Amino acid sequence: MIEVKNLYKRYGSHVAVNNLSFKIEDGEILGFLGPNGAGKTTTMNMITGYLSSTQGEIEIDGVSVLSDPMAAKTRIGYLPEQPPLYTDMTVKEYLNFVYDLKKVRMPRGPHLAEICRLVRVEEVYNRLIKNLSKGYRQRVGIAQALVGNPDVLILDEPTVGLDPKQIIEIRNLIAHLGKTHTVILSSHILSEIQAVCERVIIINRGTMIADDSPDNLAKHLTTDHSFVARILGPKAEVTRLLKGIKGVKTAVCLGPREQGAFEYKIDPVDRTDIRKELFKRLADRSWPLIMLKSNEPSLEEIFIKLTDLDEDEMEQIRESFKNPPPEQDIKDEFDMFVEPDEQKENEEESQELLKAREERMRKTDAIKLVDGTLGFDDEDEDEEEDK
């Protein structure tokens, strides 16, 4: 849908955008990030045709912004950081003005009514824009971008200055629009980007540093892929279960956190995803998983790390993204630590021990029911097993 090739923008000796290339597919929500002065707004202005590029190509659905700007612009809806509102107009007058300006061919009444319903400005439709709150002005700005039903939406800081409730409403609206539009979203509220965007591009000093999903960025930039789990169940047995899950390198109890629950740090082999197997094992034993969180860095931490690099470090990061380490199958990753014969032997031994333990527990419970001693605590049980 959007393809940017070798894009440059120079102001004299200053290079604002330096050899930027990326592609955005249909229906994708892209987070476009960078510190102030990184070239984000300049890039978006060139994509919309508002600024000309010094060098490079931009295509919208195969249409060149340079050679056929009018055809390309009909496919774009743009909300700049400062919404382009005429405050002496009512919302109705303004949206009708935009409708005429864009030469929209859709039926006027139904089209504008649907946009107003979507962005929830029906109740202020006949009010002057200058009398609206900041939140409603942002909504009207998004409404003008939607006039003509463009395939691409470019939103520059759409939630700046909004209160938390308004931010959530706009975020939900963007997620909804992403189902039928290609969206480029620029924001300094990184939790918003992480919640809405499927993919993130980070630029600094006019050049691209990273391009990937938020989750993959975290996995790529850290060696700590461990989890912290809070589990309600007997400490010794839970620890043994965790250590027995395929793909788990180490499992350590961090201590009690609430009534009957302990926290455990689980370190998987390389990038093995053990969450499904962990849940299945705990569910089989009716041990509730109260909390599970990753120790991988947040998008905010990633952003700070990447935008605080010097030129040489940025080049190393770019090269590492071009040549990521090969993904390994979960079984292969586990087998790196265990010889095949030893692994088979361990699995057979574990199955035999599990059957023997279950049989012993059934007999013990039957005896307790007869003599009335049912209910000794987990620590005593662990001591008996150790013996």
N, C-alpha and C positions, 0 to 999 in steps of 0.2 A: 504493500500500500504506500509506504513512504520509503524512499531510498535516497540517502545522502552519500555522495562520493567525493572524497578528497576536497572537502570544503575549507576555504580560507576566507578570512576577513581581516584586512589590514587598514590601520589608520596611520598613515605615514610610516614611521619605523616600528610602531606598536602592532603586534600581531594579536588580535582579539580571539580569533579562531584559527587553529593551526592543524590542517590536514585531518579533518574530522570525517569519519565514514561510519555509517550504521544503516541498518534496515529494520523497519517495523512492519510486522505482518497485520493482516486484517483482524480486527477484533481484539487487538492487544492493548493493554494498559501499561504504558511505559513511564517509569519515574525518571525524571531528568534532573540530576543533582549536581551541585558544585557550590563552592563558597562564593561570596560576593566578588564580582569581577572575573569570574571564571569563564564567562562567555555564553552562559545559558540563554539569557534574554536575546543576545545578538543572534545566536543560532536559531531560536524560535522565530525571530523577526525575519530572518532570511528564508526559513521554510514557508512562512506565510506570504513572502513576496514584498513585505514592507521595507526590507533592506535588500540591496543587491549584494551579491557575494563578489569578492575580489577574484576568486578562482573556485572551480568545482561545479558539481551538478547536483540538483535537487529534483526529484520526480515524485509526483503525487499520483498514484494509480497509473503510472506510466506516462503521465503528462509532465513535461518539463516546466518548472517555474520560470526559467529564464526565457525559453523560446515561445511559450504559450501561457503567459501569466494569468490571463483572464479565465481560461479553462481550468487551470490549476486552482485558482482561488475559489471557484464555485464549489470545490470539494472540501474546503477548509472552513471551520468555525473557530474563531480566535477570541480568547478572553485575556487581554493583557493585564499586567499587575494592577494598573489603574483602569477600572472599567470605563469604556468610552461612552459615557452617558450624557445626554442633554437634560440637565436637571430642571429646566423650565417646562419640559414636556411631561405629560402623564405617561404612565407605563403603556397604556393603550396607544397613545400617539407615537411614542418612541418605537414600539415594536412594529407598528404599521409603517413608520418611516424606514426602518431597517428592511422590512419586507419589500418595499418599493426600491430601495437602494440596491438590494441584491437581485432584483428582477426575478423574484420567485414565481414559479408557474403553478404551484400547488394552490388549491382553493384557500383563499385568505382566511376566512372565518374559522373553519375547522382546524386549519394548520396552527394558527396562533392560539386557539383555545386549547389544543393538545399540548403545546409548549408551556402555556401558563399552568395547566394542570400538572405537568411533569415537574416543573420547578417550584410549584406552589406559590404563585403570585396572584391568584384569582382575586383574593380579597383586597388587594391594593391596585387592581387593574386600572382604576379611574383616578388614582391619586397622583399628585405631582412627585416626581422622582426626588426632588430636593427635600421633601418632607419624609422620605423613607429612612429606616434605620440602615446601618452598615450591612447587616445580614441580607435585608431585602434588596439593597443595591447590588450586592454580589449575585443574588439570584437573577435579577434583571440582566446583569452582565452575561450570565450563563445563557439566559433565554435568547439574547441577541445572537450569541454564537450558534444556537440551535436553529435559528431561522433559516429555512431552505433545506433542512435535514442533511447537513454535510456529512460525508463519510469520515472525516478526520476532525477531531476536536483538540485544540492546543490551549491548555489552561495554565496560565502563569500566576502562581500564588493565589489560587481561588479562595483560600480560607484565611488570608491575612486579615488580622483585626477582628476576627469573629470570636464569639464566646464559645465555650466547650459544646453547648447544645447545638449551636449553629454549625460548628465544625463537623459534628457527627452527621447532621442532616445533609450537608454538602458532600461529605465523604460517601454516604449511602447513595446520593444522587449520581456521583461519578461512577461508582461501582455498577449502578443500574445502566448508565449510559454506555459503559464499556461492553455491555452485551450486544450492542448494535452499532457501535462506533469504534474506530481506532482512536485512542486517547494518549496524548503526551501531557504529563502532569509534572509541573515544577513546583516544589515547595521546600521550605526550610523546616517544616514539621515532619520529621523523619518517621515518627510513628504512623502518621497518615500515609506516607509512601509505602511503608511496610505492610499496612493493613489492606491497601487497595491495589498496589501494583504487582504484576506478575514478573516484571523485569525491571532492572535498574541500570541506568548509565550514569557514571560519575565522571565529570570532567574537571580539570584544574588547569589554570593558565592556558585555556583554549585547546587543550589536548585531552583525549580520552584516556582515563586511567583504568576503568573497569566497566564491564558489560556482562551482566548475568542476573539470575534471580537472586533475591535477598538471601535465601537459604544457601544457595551455592557460593555466594560471596563469603558468607560466614565460614563455610567448610573450607574454602580455598585459602583463607587468610589466617587460619589458626591451626595449631596441632592438637588443641584440646577439644575433642569431640565427645567428652563425657556427659553423662546425665546425672541429675540428682533426683532420686525417687523417694517419696514418703509412702511407706507401706504399713498397713495395719496387720500385724501377724507376729508370730514368735521369731525373735531376732536370729537365733542360730539356724533355724530351718530356712528362713527367708534368705539368709546369707548363702547357705549351701545351694539353694535353688538358683540364685542369681549367678553364682560361679559356674553352675552347670549349664547355663544357656549358651548355645553355639554362637560364637562371635564375641563373647564377653572375655576381655583380657583380665580385668580385675574388678572385684566388687568389695567395697569396704563400708562398714556401718559407721555413720557419723554420729550416732547417738540418738537418744529419744527426743521427740519434738512435741508430741501430744499424747493423750491417754492411749497407751497400747500401740502407738505408731513410732517407727524409727525411720530415720533418713539414711539413704545409702548412696554412695558415689559409685556409679557404674561406668567403667571405661571400656568401650568396645574396641575391637580390633580395627585399626585404621578408621575407615568411615562406615563401618557396618551399621545398618539400621536394625536395632534389636527390639524396637518398640512393640511390634505386633506379637512377637514371640514372648516378650515379657508380659504383656497383657494376658495372653492366652494361658501361660503357666500360672499366673496369679489367680486368674478366674477359675481355673480348674481346682484350685485349693481354697477358694472362697476367701482369699486375702485381699481386701480392698486396696486399690492403688489410689491414694488420696491426692497425690501431686507428682507431676513429672515435668522437669524443666531441663533445658539444655544449657550447658556452660559455654556454648559458642557465643561470640560477641554479637551485640545488637547492631542494627543498621547504623545507629548513631555512633557507636564505637568504631565501626568500619569506616564511616565517613571521616571521622576525625583522624584516624590512622592514615587513610589514603591521601587526604588533602594536606597533610603535614610532611610530605616527602620532598626531598630535593630532586633535581632532574635525573640524576643517575638512579636513584631508588625508584622513581616513577617508571623509568625505562625497564628496570628489572621486573616490576609488577606487571607491566604491559606484556612483556615476553612470557611471563609465567601464565598469564591468562590465555595466550595464544597456544601454549603447549602444556595443558593440564596433565597431571599424572593419570595414567590409565586406571579406569575403574576395574575392580576385581570382584568376582562373584563372592558372595558371603561365605560359601563353603570353602572356596580357595583361600580366602583370607584366614579362616579359622585353621585350615590345614597347614598353613605356614608354620604354626606353632606346635603341631602334633604330627608325628609320623603316622602313616596310614594304618600299619598293623597295631600300633599303640592306641590309635583313635578307636579302631574297631573293638579292641580288647576293653578299653575304658567304657565304651557304650554298653557292651554286654554286661560288664561288671556293674555298671550303674543300674541297669534294668533288674539284675538279680537282687541287688541291695534294696532297691525300691520295693520289689515284691515282698522280700523278707520283712522289711520295715512295716509295710501295710498289714501283713499277716500278724506281726507281733502287736501292733496297735489294736487290731480287732480283738485279739485274745485278752490284752490288758484291759480294754474297755469293758469286756464281758465280765472279767473278774471284779472290776470296780463296781459294776452295777449290782453284783451279788453281795459283796461285803460292805457296800456303802462308802467306799473311799474315793469315789469319782470326784475329780476336781483339784488335784495337786497342780502347782503352778508350772509355767514353762521352764523355769530355771532348773527345777528338780527333774523335769522330764529330760532336759538336755544333759544333766549330769548322769542320769541313768543310761542314756544312749551312749555317752562317751565311755562309760564303763563297759 
